[in-house]
């Protein structure tokens, strides 16, 4: 999830953390797209959750229109986040020596129509990587309705089962247990399980 909308809101600025810190304009469209991307949901799924048209969401994320307050309420309710999270600025300072252990099956569950995600290292904020395990429930290309695209790069490793990996500029390829792929997440991509059981994968998204 990552595009801008804050050129429309020149009055929205980040609060200073110190007197030396410069004030930066917020980028709401980028924030919304980032949140959607981290949730691993498509525009179509976000549309179903929020009640906003897919075309409207796309225009908001790409800075073509400004969201109304009602639209922002629908976004917050549909994505199950607090309204202030839409305006949360990125943190510049990162503590040194950070660590976060996630015990087996103790990640944060986050099911969607096509995936059953288990978010890992959820205690750390401002991560440069987002690791999560996913059970791929989708069984055919049409279940997505649209390519998944977002900023950054991704690495995925098949832990069990097998998937068909679709990408916008390459032929589909079957990946089995132990196989991995690293790719540009701005390129349209999606996965479907092709094994008898739903495939289980480790996913790492990096900015």
Buried (B, 14 or more C-beta within 10 A) or exposed (E): BBBBBBEBBEEBBBEEEEEEEEEEBBBBBBBBBBBBBBBBBBBBBBBBBBEBEBEBBBBBBBBBBBBEEEBBBBBBEBBEBEEEEBBBBBEEEEEEEEEEEBEEEEBEEBEBBBBBBBBBBBEBEEBEBBBBBBBBBBEEEEBBBBBBBBBBBBBBBBBBBBBBBBBBEEEEEEBEBEBEBEBBBEBBBBBBBBBEEBBBBBBBBBB
